[in-house]
Amino acid sequence: MSGVYLVGISAIVRANFNYIDDVGRVAEGYRAWGGFSRFIPDGLSVLIHTDSYITDISPLTQLIAILLVAFSGIILIYVIYERKVYTVWEVLALVSLGLNPYFLQCISYKFDAPFMAVSILAGIMPLLYKERETWEYILAVSIGTIVVCTSYQAASGVFPMCVVLLALRMWMKKMPSRQIFIFCLKSVLGFGIGMIFFRVVIMVPVDIYASNTLPPLAEVIPTVITNYKCYISMMISDFKTVWKWILLLLCVCFAVSGLVLSRQKKILTILVVAISCIGMFLLCFGLYPALEKPIFEPRAMYGFGVFVTILCISVAEYRQRAALRLPAIAITWIFFVFSLTYGNALYIQKTYTDFRITQVITDLNDMEVFIGEKPVVVQIAGSIGQSPVVGTMSKECNILNRLVPVQFRETWIWGQAQFFGYYGLNNVIRDKSQDLTTYGLPVIKDSMYHTIYGNDAYVLIVLKQGSSIYLFENKK
């Protein structure tokens, strides 16, 4: 399984792309995950990097991540199938766990990847204790929940989804209702204790681009509905039409597989399976829909990849008809191919970004204003946008627009970090309190890729891409 994942992320590793936060961590070696209550990354990163000053040791971190996800997947099918021997199809059903488009963003982070993988493992591992004593299982679930919340909270829906699936399979086997109820009750208790402990004892309040606060009681339901609408609309926009049809077919096959395995009445089985499927889908985003200001980035939606994996595992079981496996095989192949497409898109974007930055620095290097000792305030305006090649790819696959970041632009904290921090620019000052676009500076140099305005104290670089240059000209 690790070998399959490794081939899948090979293009991402080859791209060697400093993904968003990686730009700052590579340059300055800071950790600073604690601000989002992610204390496990703060601690484990010291062990992995052998220092409190962390450095770029990729692809080791990404290899650790895929090992953890592969291990999580094997535990998942062990718990679901309740056996230790699996067919090739059953194992390949796990591909979507580590190579779904949303988790690929997690893998792209050189520094964060292992800890995002830890959150998946922590959400699944407590299920190994479900047959133990009650207190052992509740304790395991509580600890696992705390680990999820202190590693990456986006996985908070993984454990509840697994519980729903296991309860469904118990019901289809006609196990006693009391036994199913006790299992669910113990699961809810352990999950609730872990969440309450995290909320009361550990959680650090945060309100930056996202928050971990709940809305007022009267606004909870409208907030949840609004957030679900946003998540669902993004998924509909992200996926190609053929992907959506295959996923819909996968849900149908999940229902049919329930009919094949169930000992209950057929009509009742269809109803219960449908309710369970909808319930798992709603749980895949964890607690995020209930937050006042949740994260809508792809990395926050990888619970949907776990949901898809659960469906694939269910239809790939050896007792199922071969035809029911076809949607699982199709989506597995699609995600595997997409992971390579995405990794190569990152490489193309990185090459394009380096080229555009080099063009700007080459032009600045020829200017007398930077030769002296007097500091010069430099500002970047506009954006380079996506590489023309990536732009064409994104028209065919919209999710690439959200996965491939533009890291040389004006309106983003990481849009200028590489330019100002990686090249040792002489006498260059970045002053965010000044807006040089309002200074009416004369044109020093105009090229195909950018226009440079300035005098002996200020230099404004306007990147040309799409409408950004025209917006600046109109503003001027």
C-alpha positions as CSV (number, residue, x, y, z in Angstrom):
1,M,0.0,0.0,0.0
2,S,2.9,2.3,0.8
3,G,4.4,1.5,-2.5
4,V,1.2,2.4,-4.4
5,Y,1.0,5.7,-2.5
6,L,4.7,6.4,-3.2
7,V,4.2,6.0,-6.9
8,G,1.1,8.2,-6.6
9,I,2.9,11.1,-4.9
10,S,6.2,10.7,-6.9
11,A,5.3,13.7,-9.1
12,I,4.7,15.8,-6.0
13,V,8.0,14.8,-4.5
14,R,9.8,15.5,-7.8
15,A,8.2,19.0,-8.0
16,N,10.0,20.0,-4.7
17,F,7.3,22.7,-4.3
18,N,7.5,24.8,-1.2
19,Y,3.8,24.7,-0.6
20,I,2.3,27.9,1.0
21,D,3.4,27.8,4.7
22,D,6.5,25.8,3.6
23,V,7.9,29.0,2.1
24,G,8.2,30.6,5.6
25,R,9.3,27.5,7.4
26,V,12.1,26.7,4.9
27,A,13.4,30.3,5.3
28,E,13.0,30.8,9.0
29,G,12.8,27.3,10.5
30,Y,9.9,28.1,12.9
31,R,7.1,25.7,14.0
32,A,4.3,27.8,15.4
33,W,1.5,25.2,15.1
34,G,0.4,25.8,18.7
35,G,-1.6,28.9,17.7
36,F,-4.2,26.6,16.2
37,S,-4.0,24.1,19.1
38,R,-1.9,21.7,17.0
39,F,0.5,20.9,19.8
40,I,1.4,17.4,18.5
41,P,3.1,18.8,15.4
42,D,5.0,21.3,17.6
43,G,6.4,18.4,19.7
44,L,6.8,15.6,17.1
45,S,8.5,18.0,14.6
46,V,11.4,18.4,17.1
47,L,11.9,14.6,17.1
48,I,11.6,14.3,13.3
49,H,13.9,17.3,12.5
50,T,16.2,16.6,15.5
51,D,16.0,20.3,16.5
52,S,13.6,23.0,17.5
53,Y,14.7,24.8,14.4
54,I,13.1,22.7,11.7
55,T,14.6,22.4,8.3
56,D,13.4,21.0,4.9
57,I,14.0,17.3,5.1
58,S,11.6,16.3,2.4
59,P,10.7,13.8,1.0
60,L,11.2,12.1,4.4
61,T,8.2,13.9,5.9
62,Q,6.0,12.9,3.0
63,L,7.3,9.3,3.2
64,I,6.3,9.2,6.8
65,A,2.9,10.5,5.9
66,I,2.2,7.8,3.4
67,L,3.4,5.1,5.7
68,L,1.0,6.4,8.4
69,V,-1.9,6.6,5.9
70,A,-1.1,3.1,4.6
71,F,-1.1,1.7,8.2
72,S,-4.4,3.5,8.9
73,G,-5.9,1.9,5.8
74,I,-4.9,-1.6,6.8
75,I,-6.3,-1.0,10.3
76,L,-9.5,0.2,8.7
77,I,-10.1,-2.9,6.6
78,Y,-9.1,-5.1,9.5
79,V,-11.8,-3.5,11.6
80,I,-14.4,-3.5,8.9
81,Y,-13.8,-7.0,7.5
82,E,-12.8,-8.5,10.9
83,R,-10.1,-10.7,9.3
84,K,-6.4,-10.5,8.5
85,V,-6.3,-11.8,4.9
86,Y,-7.4,-9.6,2.0
87,T,-7.8,-9.8,-1.7
88,V,-5.9,-7.4,-4.1
89,W,-9.1,-5.5,-4.8
90,E,-9.8,-5.0,-1.1
91,V,-6.4,-3.5,-0.6
92,L,-6.6,-1.4,-3.7
93,A,-9.8,0.1,-2.4
94,L,-7.6,2.0,0.1
95,V,-6.0,4.0,-2.7
96,S,-8.5,6.8,-2.3
97,L,-7.6,7.2,1.4
98,G,-4.2,8.7,0.6
99,L,-4.6,9.9,-3.0
100,N,-7.9,11.6,-3.0
101,P,-7.6,15.2,-4.3
102,Y,-8.2,16.8,-0.9
103,F,-5.6,14.8,1.0
104,L,-3.1,15.5,-1.8
105,Q,-3.0,19.1,-0.6
106,C,-2.0,17.7,2.9
107,I,0.8,15.6,1.3
108,S,2.0,18.8,-0.6
109,Y,3.0,20.4,2.7
110,K,6.5,19.3,3.4
111,F,6.4,20.1,7.1
112,D,2.7,19.4,7.9
113,A,2.1,16.2,6.0
114,P,3.1,13.7,8.7
115,F,0.9,15.4,11.3
116,M,-2.1,15.5,9.0
117,A,-1.6,11.7,8.5
118,V,-1.4,11.3,12.3
119,S,-4.9,12.7,12.5
120,I,-6.3,10.0,10.3
121,L,-4.5,7.3,12.2
122,A,-5.8,8.7,15.5
123,G,-9.3,8.6,14.2
124,I,-9.2,5.0,13.2
125,M,-6.9,3.3,15.7
126,P,-9.3,3.4,18.7
127,L,-11.6,1.0,16.9
128,L,-9.0,-1.7,17.6
129,Y,-10.2,-1.6,21.2
130,K,-14.0,-1.9,20.5
131,E,-14.0,-5.5,21.7
132,R,-12.1,-4.7,24.9
133,E,-13.5,-3.7,28.3
134,T,-15.8,-0.7,28.2
135,W,-13.5,1.6,30.0
136,E,-10.6,0.6,27.7
137,Y,-12.6,1.4,24.6
138,I,-13.9,4.7,26.0
139,L,-10.4,5.7,27.1
140,A,-8.9,4.8,23.7
141,V,-11.6,6.8,21.8
142,S,-11.1,9.8,24.1
143,I,-7.3,9.8,23.6
144,G,-7.7,9.3,19.9
145,T,-10.1,12.2,19.7
146,I,-7.7,14.4,21.6
147,V,-4.8,13.4,19.3
148,V,-7.0,14.3,16.3
149,C,-7.8,17.7,17.7
150,T,-4.2,18.5,18.5
151,S,-2.8,17.2,15.2
152,Y,-5.3,18.3,12.6
153,Q,-8.9,19.0,13.4
154,A,-10.2,18.3,9.9
155,A,-10.1,14.6,10.7
156,S,-12.7,14.9,13.5
157,G,-15.3,13.2,11.3
158,V,-13.2,10.1,10.6
159,F,-14.1,8.2,13.8
160,P,-17.8,9.0,13.7
161,M,-18.1,7.8,10.1
162,C,-16.4,4.5,11.0
163,V,-18.8,4.0,13.9
164,V,-21.8,4.5,11.6
165,L,-20.5,2.0,9.1
166,L,-19.7,-0.6,11.8
167,A,-23.1,-0.1,13.5
168,L,-24.7,-0.6,10.0
169,R,-22.8,-3.8,9.4
170,M,-23.8,-5.1,12.9
171,W,-27.4,-4.3,12.1
172,M,-27.3,-6.1,8.8
173,K,-25.9,-9.2,10.6
174,K,-29.0,-9.1,12.9
175,M,-26.9,-8.6,15.9
176,P,-28.9,-7.7,19.1
177,S,-30.1,-4.1,19.1
178,R,-28.8,-3.8,22.7
179,Q,-25.3,-4.7,21.6
180,I,-25.4,-2.2,18.7
181,F,-26.8,0.5,21.1
182,I,-24.1,-0.1,23.7
183,F,-21.3,0.1,21.0
184,C,-22.7,3.4,19.7
185,L,-23.2,4.7,23.2
186,K,-19.6,3.9,24.2
187,S,-18.3,5.5,21.0
188,V,-20.3,8.7,21.6
189,L,-19.2,8.8,25.2
190,G,-15.5,8.4,24.3
191,F,-15.7,11.0,21.5
192,G,-17.7,13.4,23.7
193,I,-15.2,13.2,26.6
194,G,-12.3,13.7,24.2
195,M,-13.9,16.7,22.6
196,I,-15.0,18.3,25.9
197,F,-11.5,17.8,27.3
198,F,-9.9,19.4,24.3
199,R,-12.4,22.3,24.3
200,V,-12.1,23.1,28.0
201,V,-8.5,22.2,28.8
202,I,-6.4,22.4,25.6
203,M,-8.0,24.5,22.9
204,V,-6.5,27.9,22.2
205,P,-9.1,30.4,20.8
206,V,-8.2,31.6,17.4
207,D,-9.9,34.0,15.0
208,I,-7.7,34.8,12.0
209,Y,-8.8,33.5,8.5
210,A,-10.8,30.9,10.4
211,S,-12.1,30.5,13.9
212,N,-12.8,27.7,16.3
213,T,-15.7,29.4,18.0
214,L,-19.4,28.3,17.8
215,P,-22.1,30.7,16.7
216,P,-24.8,31.9,19.1
217,L,-27.3,29.3,20.0
218,A,-30.0,30.9,17.8
219,E,-27.7,30.9,14.8
220,V,-26.4,27.3,15.0
221,I,-28.8,25.7,12.6
222,P,-28.6,28.5,10.0
223,T,-24.8,28.4,10.3
224,V,-24.6,24.7,9.8
225,I,-26.9,24.8,6.8
226,T,-24.9,27.6,5.2
227,N,-21.6,25.9,5.8
228,Y,-22.8,22.6,4.4
229,K,-24.0,24.4,1.3
230,C,-20.5,25.9,0.8
231,Y,-18.8,22.6,1.2
232,I,-21.2,20.8,-1.2
233,S,-21.0,23.6,-3.8
234,M,-17.2,23.5,-3.7
235,M,-17.2,19.7,-4.2
236,I,-19.6,20.0,-7.1
237,S,-17.4,22.7,-8.6
238,D,-14.1,20.8,-7.8
239,F,-14.9,17.5,-9.5
240,K,-15.3,16.7,-13.1
241,T,-18.7,15.6,-14.3
242,V,-17.6,12.0,-14.9
243,W,-16.1,11.9,-11.4
244,K,-19.5,12.9,-9.9
245,W,-21.4,10.3,-11.9
246,I,-18.9,7.6,-10.8
247,L,-19.2,8.7,-7.2
248,L,-23.0,8.6,-7.5
249,L,-22.8,5.1,-8.9
250,L,-20.5,4.2,-6.1
251,C,-23.2,5.2,-3.6
252,V,-25.8,3.1,-5.5
253,C,-23.4,0.1,-5.4
254,F,-22.9,0.7,-1.7
255,A,-26.7,0.4,-1.3
256,V,-26.8,-2.8,-3.5
257,S,-23.9,-4.3,-1.5
258,G,-25.9,-3.8,1.6
259,L,-28.8,-5.7,0.1
260,V,-26.5,-8.6,-0.8
261,L,-25.0,-8.9,2.7
262,S,-28.0,-7.9,4.9
263,R,-30.1,-10.5,6.7
264,Q,-32.8,-7.9,7.3
265,K,-35.8,-7.2,5.1
266,K,-34.9,-5.7,1.8
267,I,-37.0,-2.5,1.9
268,L,-35.9,-1.7,5.4
269,T,-32.3,-2.4,4.4
270,I,-32.4,0.1,1.6
271,L,-33.8,2.7,3.9
272,V,-31.2,2.1,6.7
273,V,-28.3,2.0,4.2
274,A,-29.5,5.2,2.6
275,I,-29.7,7.0,6.0
276,S,-26.3,5.6,7.0
277,C,-24.7,6.8,3.7
278,I,-26.2,10.3,4.1
279,G,-25.1,10.4,7.8
280,M,-21.5,9.4,6.9
281,F,-21.4,12.1,4.3
282,L,-22.6,14.8,6.7
283,L,-20.1,13.6,9.2
284,C,-17.1,13.6,6.8
285,F,-16.4,17.3,7.5
286,G,-16.2,16.7,11.2
287,L,-17.2,19.6,13.4
288,Y,-16.3,22.3,10.9
289,P,-19.8,22.9,9.6
290,A,-20.8,24.0,13.2
291,L,-18.1,26.6,13.5
292,E,-18.8,30.3,13.1
293,K,-15.9,30.6,10.5
294,P,-14.6,27.3,9.3
295,I,-11.9,26.4,6.8
296,F,-13.0,25.7,3.3
297,E,-9.6,24.9,1.8
298,P,-9.1,21.4,0.2
299,R,-7.0,20.3,3.1
300,A,-10.0,20.8,5.4
301,M,-12.2,18.5,3.3
302,Y,-10.2,15.3,3.2
303,G,-12.8,13.7,5.4
304,F,-14.7,13.3,2.1
305,G,-11.8,11.1,0.8
306,V,-12.3,8.9,3.9
307,F,-16.0,8.7,3.1
308,V,-15.2,7.6,-0.5
309,T,-12.7,5.0,0.9
310,I,-15.4,3.6,3.2
311,L,-17.7,3.2,0.2
312,C,-14.9,1.6,-1.9
313,I,-14.1,-0.9,0.9
314,S,-17.7,-1.9,1.3
315,V,-18.2,-2.7,-2.4
316,A,-14.8,-4.3,-2.9
317,E,-15.4,-7.0,-0.3
318,Y,-14.8,-10.5,-1.7
319,R,-18.3,-11.6,-1.0
320,Q,-19.7,-8.9,-3.3
321,R,-20.4,-9.3,-7.0
322,A,-17.6,-8.3,-9.3
323,A,-19.8,-5.7,-11.1
324,L,-20.3,-3.8,-7.8
325,R,-16.5,-3.2,-7.6
326,L,-16.3,-1.3,-11.0
327,P,-17.1,2.2,-9.6
328,A,-14.5,1.6,-6.8
329,I,-11.9,0.5,-9.4
330,A,-12.8,3.5,-11.6
331,I,-12.5,6.1,-8.9
332,T,-9.3,4.5,-7.6
333,W,-7.7,4.8,-11.0
334,I,-9.0,8.3,-11.5
335,F,-7.5,9.5,-8.2
336,F,-4.2,7.7,-8.8
337,V,-3.9,9.4,-12.3
338,F,-4.9,12.7,-10.9
339,S,-2.3,12.6,-8.2
340,L,0.4,12.4,-10.9
341,T,-1.3,15.2,-12.9
342,Y,-1.4,17.4,-9.9
343,G,2.2,16.8,-8.9
344,N,3.4,17.7,-12.5
345,A,1.2,20.8,-12.4
346,L,3.0,21.9,-9.2
347,Y,6.3,21.4,-11.0
348,I,5.2,23.5,-14.0
349,Q,3.9,26.3,-11.6
350,K,7.2,26.3,-9.6
351,T,9.2,26.6,-12.8
352,Y,7.0,29.4,-14.0
353,T,7.2,31.2,-10.6
354,D,11.0,31.0,-10.5
355,F,11.2,32.3,-14.1
356,R,9.0,35.3,-13.3
357,I,10.9,36.2,-10.1
358,T,14.2,35.9,-12.0
359,Q,12.9,38.3,-14.7
360,V,12.0,40.9,-12.0
361,I,15.3,40.5,-10.2
362,T,17.3,40.7,-13.4
363,D,15.7,44.1,-14.2
364,L,16.2,45.4,-10.7
365,N,19.8,44.4,-10.8
366,D,20.5,46.8,-13.7
367,M,19.1,49.8,-11.8
368,E,21.4,52.3,-10.2
369,V,19.0,52.9,-7.3
370,F,20.0,49.5,-5.8
371,I,23.7,50.0,-6.2
372,G,24.1,52.6,-3.4
373,E,23.7,52.2,0.3
374,K,20.3,54.0,0.6
375,P,17.4,51.7,1.4
376,V,14.7,51.5,-1.2
377,V,11.0,50.6,-0.4
378,V,9.8,48.0,-2.9
379,Q,6.2,46.9,-3.4
380,I,4.7,44.1,-5.5
381,A,1.4,44.7,-7.2
382,G,-0.7,42.4,-9.4
383,S,-0.1,38.7,-9.9
384,I,1.6,36.3,-12.2
385,G,-1.4,34.1,-12.1
386,Q,-1.2,30.4,-13.1
387,S,1.3,29.2,-15.6
388,P,-0.3,29.2,-19.0
389,V,0.0,25.4,-19.1
390,V,-1.6,25.0,-15.6
391,G,-4.3,27.5,-16.6
392,T,-5.3,25.2,-19.5
393,M,-5.2,22.2,-17.2
394,S,-7.4,24.0,-14.7
395,K,-10.1,24.6,-17.3
396,E,-10.4,20.9,-17.7
397,C,-10.1,20.1,-14.0
398,N,-11.4,22.9,-11.7
399,I,-9.9,21.6,-8.5
400,L,-6.4,22.5,-9.8
401,N,-7.4,26.1,-9.3
402,R,-7.7,25.5,-5.6
403,L,-4.8,23.1,-5.3
404,V,-2.1,24.9,-7.2
405,P,-1.2,28.2,-5.4
406,V,0.0,31.3,-7.1
407,Q,3.0,32.3,-4.9
408,F,4.1,35.5,-6.6
409,R,1.3,38.0,-6.2
410,E,0.2,41.0,-4.3
411,T,-2.8,40.2,-2.1
412,W,-1.5,37.2,0.0
413,I,0.9,36.8,2.9
414,W,2.8,34.1,1.0
415,G,2.6,35.8,-2.4
416,Q,5.8,37.7,-1.8
417,A,7.7,35.7,0.8
418,Q,9.9,34.0,-1.7
419,F,10.8,37.2,-3.6
420,F,11.7,39.2,-0.5
421,G,13.2,36.3,1.6
422,Y,15.1,34.0,-0.7
423,Y,17.4,36.1,-2.9
424,G,19.2,38.5,-0.6
425,L,18.0,41.6,-2.4
426,N,20.4,44.6,-1.6
427,N,18.9,47.5,0.3
428,V,15.4,46.4,-0.3
429,I,12.7,47.3,2.3
430,R,9.1,46.0,2.4
431,D,6.9,48.7,4.0
432,K,3.3,47.5,4.3
433,S,2.1,50.8,5.7
434,Q,2.7,52.5,2.3
435,D,0.7,52.0,-0.9
436,L,3.0,53.0,-3.8
437,T,0.2,52.6,-6.3
438,T,-1.1,56.0,-5.2
439,Y,2.3,57.8,-5.5
440,G,2.1,58.4,-9.2
441,L,5.7,57.1,-9.8
442,P,7.2,57.4,-13.3
443,V,7.8,54.3,-15.4
444,I,11.4,53.0,-15.2
445,K,11.1,49.9,-17.2
446,D,8.3,48.2,-19.1
447,S,8.5,44.6,-20.3
448,M,6.3,41.7,-21.4
449,Y,6.0,40.4,-17.9
450,H,5.9,43.5,-15.6
451,T,6.2,47.2,-15.4
452,I,8.5,48.9,-12.9
453,Y,7.7,52.4,-11.6
454,G,9.9,54.3,-9.2
455,N,12.4,57.0,-8.1
456,D,15.4,56.9,-5.9
457,A,13.4,56.0,-2.8
458,Y,10.5,53.9,-4.0
459,V,10.1,51.1,-6.5
460,L,6.7,49.6,-7.5
461,I,6.7,46.4,-9.5
462,V,3.4,45.7,-11.3
463,L,3.1,42.1,-12.4
464,K,1.2,41.5,-15.6
465,Q,-1.4,38.8,-15.6
466,G,-4.9,39.0,-16.8
467,S,-6.8,42.1,-15.6
468,S,-4.4,42.9,-12.7
469,I,-2.3,45.4,-14.8
470,Y,-5.4,47.1,-16.1
471,L,-6.9,47.4,-12.7
472,F,-3.7,49.2,-11.6
473,E,-3.7,51.5,-14.6
474,N,-7.3,52.4,-13.9
475,K,-6.5,53.0,-10.2
476,K,-3.6,55.2,-11.2
